[in-house]
């Protein structure tokens, strides 16, 4: 098992928390940029692992977010060690910050960054930061003051979107998202790395779930399969927000965690000049090939 090459940390997470986690043959790590379909992918993995349309426990108990400062580290390691099912863990750390193990399948997902920026705004508005910071303090105490605090939001959605686009944050922000996708892109041809696209999951959920099941080596029960696909649809997931919303205590409205799940929301926000500015920023950050893939074609 190769040690991580890069250290990633932010106000709410640190990839050093993977220290002490003993990976197993068959483990799954869902490693995605924030707001690209992380929870959706975890749910799909859970449906495939358990082979039934209702998960046996709340998602938070089945699929732990290893990076996050939401549990004491000793408790996190113990909880992972106690899990007897095929584990599917959550991470917002890029591949070069995760322990590498050929026995583990790394599942990533990309999305049009313009939709990610809009989704992130809804996400932050629904988050109860007072609760978040209390949980963080319970998990790590107050000794990590070096990580700073969440800056106050800009007054308008347009300004907040551009703050996200222009941010140099290595985890939250467009640059962090692109870095995460690039690390996945570099290894996407390897047998234990899966890179999917949010819009392909939306347009062909059945096909993409079958693709993932094949990579994971999970045999499909065709009698149950339509129920698994239906259970992974947005309406079904939103209807089960009480047990499927991650870190469920930190949201003002659990159902609103699954806000819309739609693509193209940015069209009501960005005009021609905005799009020119956005294209220039994308050109600074990544290759034309990755940009075309993320946006589903010319943008």
C-alpha positions as a Markdown table, in Angstrom:
| # | Residue | x | y | z |
|---|---|---|---|---|
| 1 | Unk | 0.0 | 0.0 | 0.0 |
| 2 | Unk | 1.6 | 3.2 | -1.2 |
| 3 | Unk | 1.6 | 6.2 | 1.1 |
| 4 | Unk | 0.0 | 9.5 | -0.1 |
| 5 | Unk | 2.3 | 11.8 | -2.0 |
| 6 | Unk | 0.4 | 15.0 | -1.3 |
| 7 | Unk | -1.0 | 16.5 | 1.9 |
| 8 | Unk | -4.5 | 18.1 | 1.6 |
| 9 | Unk | -6.3 | 19.9 | 4.4 |
| 10 | Unk | -9.0 | 22.5 | 4.9 |
| 11 | Unk | -11.2 | 23.8 | 7.6 |
| 12 | Unk | -13.2 | 20.6 | 7.7 |
| 13 | Unk | -10.9 | 17.8 | 6.4 |
| 14 | Unk | -7.4 | 16.5 | 6.4 |
| 15 | Unk | -6.2 | 13.5 | 4.4 |
| 16 | Unk | -3.8 | 12.6 | 7.2 |
| 17 | Unk | -6.9 | 11.0 | 8.8 |
| 18 | Unk | -6.3 | 8.0 | 6.5 |
| 19 | Unk | -3.3 | 7.1 | 8.7 |
| 20 | Unk | -4.3 | 4.0 | 10.7 |
| 21 | Unk | -7.0 | 2.9 | 8.3 |
| 22 | Unk | -6.1 | -0.6 | 7.2 |
| 23 | Unk | -7.4 | -1.1 | 3.7 |
| 24 | Unk | -8.9 | -4.5 | 2.7 |
| 25 | Unk | -9.2 | -6.5 | -0.5 |
| 26 | Unk | -12.4 | -5.3 | -2.2 |
| 27 | Unk | -12.6 | -1.9 | -0.5 |
| 28 | Unk | -14.2 | 0.9 | -2.5 |
| 29 | Unk | -13.2 | 4.5 | -2.1 |
| 30 | Unk | -15.6 | 7.1 | -3.6 |
| 31 | Unk | -13.2 | 10.0 | -4.3 |
| 32 | Unk | -14.9 | 13.0 | -5.8 |
| 33 | Unk | -14.8 | 16.8 | -5.8 |
| 34 | Unk | -17.5 | 18.3 | -3.6 |
| 35 | Unk | -21.0 | 18.6 | -5.3 |
| 36 | Unk | -20.2 | 16.3 | -8.2 |
| 37 | Unk | -22.5 | 13.5 | -7.1 |
| 38 | Unk | -20.5 | 12.1 | -4.1 |
| 39 | Unk | -23.5 | 11.0 | -2.1 |
| 40 | Unk | -25.3 | 9.7 | -5.2 |
| 41 | Unk | -22.3 | 7.5 | -6.0 |
| 42 | Unk | -22.1 | 6.3 | -2.4 |
| 43 | Unk | -25.8 | 5.3 | -2.5 |
| 44 | Unk | -25.2 | 3.5 | -5.8 |
| 45 | Unk | -22.3 | 1.6 | -4.3 |
| 46 | Unk | -24.4 | 0.7 | -1.3 |
| 47 | Unk | -27.2 | -0.6 | -3.5 |
| 48 | Unk | -24.8 | -2.7 | -5.5 |
| 49 | Unk | -23.0 | -4.0 | -2.4 |
| 50 | Unk | -26.1 | -5.0 | -0.5 |
| 51 | Unk | -28.1 | -6.0 | -3.6 |
| 52 | Unk | -31.4 | -4.6 | -2.4 |
| 53 | Unk | -33.3 | -1.3 | -2.8 |
| 54 | Unk | -33.2 | -0.2 | 0.8 |
| 55 | Unk | -29.9 | 0.1 | 2.6 |
| 56 | Unk | -29.8 | -1.8 | 6.0 |
| 57 | Unk | -28.7 | 1.3 | 7.9 |
| 58 | Unk | -28.4 | 5.1 | 7.4 |
| 59 | Unk | -25.8 | 5.9 | 4.8 |
| 60 | Unk | -23.6 | 7.7 | 7.3 |
| 61 | Unk | -23.2 | 4.4 | 9.3 |
| 62 | Unk | -22.4 | 2.4 | 6.2 |
| 63 | Unk | -20.1 | 4.8 | 4.3 |
| 64 | Unk | -17.8 | 6.8 | 6.4 |
| 65 | Unk | -16.2 | 10.1 | 5.3 |
| 66 | Unk | -12.6 | 9.4 | 6.3 |
| 67 | Unk | -11.1 | 12.8 | 5.6 |
| 68 | Unk | -13.6 | 14.9 | 7.6 |
| 69 | Unk | -13.3 | 16.3 | 11.1 |
| 70 | Unk | -16.7 | 14.9 | 12.0 |
| 71 | Unk | -15.5 | 12.0 | 14.3 |
| 72 | Unk | -12.7 | 11.4 | 16.7 |
| 73 | Unk | -9.9 | 9.7 | 14.7 |
| 74 | Unk | -9.8 | 6.7 | 17.0 |
| 75 | Unk | -13.5 | 6.3 | 16.8 |
| 76 | Unk | -13.3 | 6.5 | 13.0 |
| 77 | Unk | -10.7 | 3.9 | 12.7 |
| 78 | Unk | -12.5 | 1.6 | 15.1 |
| 79 | Unk | -15.8 | 2.0 | 13.2 |
| 80 | Unk | -14.2 | 1.1 | 9.9 |
| 81 | Unk | -12.5 | -1.9 | 11.5 |
| 82 | Unk | -15.8 | -3.1 | 12.9 |
| 83 | Unk | -17.5 | -3.0 | 9.5 |
| 84 | Unk | -18.1 | -6.5 | 8.1 |
| 85 | Unk | -19.7 | -5.6 | 4.8 |
| 86 | Unk | -17.7 | -4.7 | 1.7 |
| 87 | Unk | -16.7 | -1.2 | 2.7 |
| 88 | Unk | -17.4 | 1.8 | 0.5 |
| 89 | Unk | -15.7 | 4.9 | 2.0 |
| 90 | Unk | -16.1 | 8.6 | 1.1 |
| 91 | Unk | -13.3 | 11.0 | 0.4 |
| 92 | Unk | -13.0 | 14.5 | -1.1 |
| 93 | Unk | -9.2 | 14.0 | -1.4 |
| 94 | Unk | -7.6 | 13.7 | -4.9 |
| 95 | Unk | -5.9 | 10.4 | -5.7 |
| 96 | Unk | -2.4 | 11.6 | -5.0 |
| 97 | Unk | -3.5 | 12.3 | -1.4 |
| 98 | Unk | -5.0 | 8.8 | -0.8 |
| 99 | Unk | -3.3 | 5.6 | 0.2 |
| 100 | Unk | -2.9 | 3.6 | -3.0 |
| 101 | Unk | -3.7 | -0.1 | -3.0 |
| 102 | Unk | -4.2 | -2.3 | -6.0 |
| 103 | Unk | -6.9 | -4.3 | -4.1 |
| 104 | Unk | -9.0 | -1.2 | -3.7 |
| 105 | Unk | -11.4 | 0.3 | -6.4 |
| 106 | Unk | -11.3 | 4.1 | -6.6 |
| 107 | Unk | -14.5 | 5.6 | -8.0 |
| 108 | Unk | -14.6 | 9.2 | -9.1 |
| 109 | Unk | -17.2 | 11.4 | -10.8 |
| 110 | Unk | -17.0 | 14.7 | -12.7 |
| 111 | Unk | -19.6 | 17.3 | -13.5 |
| 112 | Unk | -19.9 | 20.6 | -15.4 |
| 113 | Unk | -18.1 | 23.0 | -13.1 |
| 114 | Unk | -20.7 | 25.7 | -13.7 |
| 115 | Unk | -23.3 | 23.4 | -12.2 |
| 116 | Unk | -20.9 | 22.6 | -9.3 |
| 117 | Unk | -20.6 | 26.2 | -8.5 |
| 118 | Unk | -24.3 | 26.7 | -8.3 |
| 119 | Unk | -24.8 | 23.5 | -6.3 |
| 120 | Unk | -22.1 | 24.6 | -3.9 |
| 121 | Unk | -23.9 | 27.8 | -3.2 |
| 122 | Unk | -27.1 | 25.9 | -2.3 |
| 123 | Unk | -25.1 | 23.5 | -0.2 |
| 124 | Unk | -23.4 | 26.2 | 1.9 |
| 125 | Unk | -26.7 | 28.0 | 2.4 |
| 126 | Unk | -28.3 | 24.8 | 3.8 |
| 127 | Unk | -25.4 | 24.1 | 6.2 |
| 128 | Unk | -25.7 | 25.0 | 9.9 |
| 129 | Unk | -22.1 | 26.2 | 10.5 |
| 130 | Unk | -22.7 | 26.5 | 14.2 |
| 131 | Unk | -23.4 | 22.8 | 14.4 |
| 132 | Unk | -20.6 | 22.0 | 12.0 |
| 133 | Unk | -18.0 | 23.8 | 14.1 |
| 134 | Unk | -19.3 | 22.2 | 17.3 |
| 135 | Unk | -18.9 | 18.7 | 15.8 |
| 136 | Unk | -15.5 | 19.7 | 14.5 |
| 137 | Unk | -14.4 | 20.8 | 18.0 |
| 138 | Unk | -15.7 | 17.6 | 19.5 |
| 139 | Unk | -13.7 | 15.6 | 17.0 |
| 140 | Unk | -10.3 | 17.4 | 17.1 |
| 141 | Unk | -10.5 | 20.0 | 19.9 |
| 142 | Unk | -9.5 | 23.6 | 19.3 |
| 143 | Unk | -5.8 | 22.9 | 18.5 |
| 144 | Unk | -6.3 | 23.3 | 14.7 |
| 145 | Unk | -6.7 | 27.0 | 14.7 |
| 146 | Unk | -4.1 | 27.2 | 11.9 |
| 147 | Unk | -6.8 | 26.1 | 9.5 |
| 148 | Unk | -8.7 | 29.3 | 9.9 |
| 149 | Unk | -12.5 | 29.8 | 9.7 |
| 150 | Unk | -15.1 | 30.0 | 7.0 |
| 151 | Unk | -15.1 | 33.5 | 5.3 |
| 152 | Unk | -18.3 | 35.4 | 5.2 |
| 153 | Unk | -20.3 | 34.8 | 2.0 |
| 154 | Unk | -20.5 | 37.5 | -0.7 |
| 155 | Unk | -23.9 | 39.2 | -0.9 |
| 156 | Unk | -25.1 | 37.9 | -4.3 |
| 157 | Unk | -25.1 | 34.5 | -6.0 |
| 158 | Unk | -23.2 | 36.0 | -9.0 |
| 159 | Unk | -20.4 | 37.2 | -6.7 |
| 160 | Unk | -20.3 | 33.9 | -4.7 |
| 161 | Unk | -20.0 | 32.0 | -8.0 |
| 162 | Unk | -17.0 | 34.0 | -9.1 |
| 163 | Unk | -15.4 | 33.7 | -5.7 |
| 164 | Unk | -15.7 | 29.9 | -6.1 |
| 165 | Unk | -14.3 | 30.1 | -9.7 |
| 166 | Unk | -11.3 | 32.3 | -8.8 |
| 167 | Unk | -10.5 | 30.6 | -5.5 |
| 168 | Unk | -7.1 | 28.9 | -5.2 |
| 169 | Unk | -8.3 | 26.6 | -2.5 |
| 170 | Unk | -6.9 | 23.1 | -3.0 |
| 171 | Unk | -10.2 | 21.4 | -2.1 |
| 172 | Unk | -13.1 | 23.8 | -2.3 |
| 173 | Unk | -13.2 | 25.9 | -5.4 |
| 174 | Unk | -12.8 | 25.4 | -9.1 |
| 175 | Unk | -9.1 | 24.9 | -8.9 |
| 176 | Unk | -9.5 | 22.2 | -6.3 |
| 177 | Unk | -12.2 | 20.5 | -8.4 |
| 178 | Unk | -10.0 | 20.5 | -11.5 |
| 179 | Unk | -7.0 | 19.2 | -9.6 |
| 180 | Unk | -9.2 | 16.3 | -8.3 |
| 181 | Unk | -10.4 | 15.4 | -11.8 |
| 182 | Unk | -6.9 | 15.6 | -13.3 |
| 183 | Unk | -5.6 | 13.1 | -10.8 |
| 184 | Unk | -8.4 | 10.7 | -11.7 |
| 185 | Unk | -8.0 | 11.4 | -15.4 |
| 186 | Unk | -4.3 | 10.4 | -15.2 |
| 187 | Unk | -5.2 | 6.9 | -13.9 |
| 188 | Unk | -8.6 | 6.4 | -15.5 |
| 189 | Unk | -7.2 | 3.5 | -17.7 |
| 190 | Unk | -6.2 | 1.4 | -14.7 |
| 191 | Unk | -8.3 | -1.6 | -13.8 |
| 192 | Unk | -9.2 | -0.3 | -10.3 |
| 193 | Unk | -10.0 | 3.3 | -11.2 |
| 194 | Unk | -13.5 | 4.3 | -12.4 |
| 195 | Unk | -14.2 | 7.8 | -13.7 |
| 196 | Unk | -17.9 | 8.6 | -14.4 |
| 197 | Unk | -19.7 | 11.8 | -15.4 |
| 198 | Unk | -22.7 | 13.2 | -13.6 |
| 199 | Unk | -24.6 | 13.8 | -16.8 |
| 200 | Unk | -24.1 | 10.3 | -18.0 |
| 201 | Unk | -25.5 | 9.0 | -14.7 |
| 202 | Unk | -28.5 | 11.2 | -15.3 |
| 203 | Unk | -29.1 | 10.1 | -18.9 |
| 204 | Unk | -28.2 | 6.4 | -18.5 |
| 205 | Unk | -28.4 | 5.4 | -14.9 |
| 206 | Unk | -29.0 | 1.8 | -15.7 |
| 207 | Unk | -26.0 | 1.6 | -18.0 |
| 208 | Unk | -23.7 | 3.4 | -15.7 |
| 209 | Unk | -24.7 | 1.3 | -12.7 |
| 210 | Unk | -24.1 | -1.8 | -14.8 |
| 211 | Unk | -20.7 | -0.5 | -15.7 |
| 212 | Unk | -19.8 | 0.1 | -12.1 |
| 213 | Unk | -21.1 | -3.3 | -11.0 |
| 214 | Unk | -18.9 | -4.9 | -13.6 |
| 215 | Unk | -15.8 | -3.1 | -12.4 |
| 216 | Unk | -16.6 | -4.0 | -8.8 |
| 217 | Unk | -17.2 | -7.6 | -9.8 |
| 218 | Unk | -20.7 | -7.6 | -8.4 |
| 219 | Unk | -23.1 | -10.1 | -10.0 |
| 220 | Unk | -26.5 | -8.5 | -10.9 |
| 221 | Unk | -29.7 | -10.2 | -9.9 |
| 222 | Unk | -31.9 | -9.3 | -12.8 |
| 223 | Unk | -35.1 | -9.8 | -10.8 |
| 224 | Unk | -34.0 | -7.1 | -8.4 |
| 225 | Unk | -32.1 | -4.9 | -10.8 |
| 226 | Unk | -35.0 | -2.6 | -11.8 |
| 227 | Unk | -35.7 | -1.9 | -8.1 |
| 228 | Unk | -32.0 | -0.9 | -7.5 |
| 229 | Unk | -32.0 | 1.5 | -10.5 |
| 230 | Unk | -35.3 | 3.0 | -9.3 |
| 231 | Unk | -33.9 | 3.4 | -5.8 |
| 232 | Unk | -31.0 | 5.4 | -7.2 |
| 233 | Unk | -33.1 | 8.0 | -9.0 |
| 234 | Unk | -33.2 | 11.5 | -7.7 |
| 235 | Unk | -36.8 | 11.5 | -6.6 |
| 236 | Unk | -36.3 | 8.2 | -4.7 |
| 237 | Unk | -33.1 | 9.4 | -3.0 |
| 238 | Unk | -34.7 | 12.8 | -2.0 |
| 239 | Unk | -37.7 | 10.9 | -0.6 |
| 240 | Unk | -35.3 | 9.1 | 1.7 |
| 241 | Unk | -33.3 | 12.1 | 2.8 |
| 242 | Unk | -33.7 | 11.3 | 6.5 |
| 243 | Unk | -31.4 | 8.2 | 6.1 |
| 244 | Unk | -29.4 | 9.2 | 3.0 |
| 245 | Unk | -28.3 | 12.8 | 3.6 |
| 246 | Unk | -24.7 | 12.7 | 4.8 |
| 247 | Unk | -23.7 | 14.0 | 8.2 |
| 248 | Unk | -27.4 | 14.5 | 8.7 |
| 249 | Unk | -27.3 | 16.7 | 11.8 |
| 250 | Unk | -25.5 | 19.6 | 10.0 |
| 251 | Unk | -28.3 | 20.5 | 7.6 |
| 252 | Unk | -31.0 | 23.0 | 8.1 |
| 253 | Unk | -33.2 | 20.9 | 5.8 |
| 254 | Unk | -32.1 | 17.3 | 5.1 |
| 255 | Unk | -34.3 | 17.0 | 2.0 |
| 256 | Unk | -32.8 | 20.2 | 0.6 |
| 257 | Unk | -29.4 | 18.5 | 0.6 |
| 258 | Unk | -30.7 | 16.9 | -2.5 |
| 259 | Unk | -31.7 | 20.3 | -3.9 |
| 260 | Unk | -32.4 | 19.8 | -7.6 |
| 261 | Unk | -29.8 | 17.5 | -9.0 |
| 262 | Unk | -30.3 | 19.1 | -12.4 |
| 263 | Unk | -27.8 | 20.3 | -15.0 |
| 264 | Unk | -27.7 | 23.7 | -16.7 |
| 265 | Unk | -28.8 | 25.8 | -13.7 |
| 266 | Unk | -25.9 | 28.2 | -14.5 |
| 267 | Unk | -27.7 | 29.4 | -17.7 |
| 268 | Unk | -29.9 | 31.8 | -15.7 |
| 269 | Unk | -26.8 | 33.3 | -14.0 |
| 270 | Unk | -24.0 | 33.8 | -16.6 |
| 271 | Unk | -24.2 | 36.1 | -19.6 |
| 272 | Unk | -21.9 | 36.2 | -22.6 |
| 273 | Unk | -19.1 | 38.1 | -20.9 |
| 274 | Unk | -19.3 | 35.8 | -17.9 |
| 275 | Unk | -18.8 | 32.8 | -20.1 |
| 276 | Unk | -15.8 | 34.4 | -21.8 |
| 277 | Unk | -14.3 | 35.0 | -18.4 |
| 278 | Unk | -15.1 | 31.5 | -17.3 |
| 279 | Unk | -13.5 | 29.9 | -20.4 |
| 280 | Unk | -10.4 | 31.9 | -19.8 |
| 281 | Unk | -10.2 | 30.6 | -16.2 |
| 282 | Unk | -10.7 | 27.0 | -17.4 |
| 283 | Unk | -8.0 | 27.4 | -20.0 |
| 284 | Unk | -5.6 | 28.5 | -17.2 |
| 285 | Unk | -6.4 | 25.4 | -15.1 |
| 286 | Unk | -6.6 | 22.4 | -17.3 |
| 287 | Unk | -6.2 | 20.8 | -20.8 |
| 288 | Unk | -8.7 | 21.2 | -23.6 |
| 289 | Unk | -9.4 | 17.4 | -23.5 |
| 290 | Unk | -10.4 | 17.5 | -19.8 |
| 291 | Unk | -12.4 | 20.7 | -20.3 |
| 292 | Unk | -14.4 | 19.1 | -23.1 |
| 293 | Unk | -15.1 | 16.0 | -21.1 |
| 294 | Unk | -16.2 | 18.0 | -18.0 |
| 295 | Unk | -18.6 | 20.2 | -20.0 |
| 296 | Unk | -19.9 | 17.4 | -22.3 |
| 297 | Unk | -18.5 | 19.1 | -25.4 |
| 298 | Unk | -17.7 | 22.7 | -26.5 |
| 299 | Unk | -18.6 | 25.3 | -23.9 |
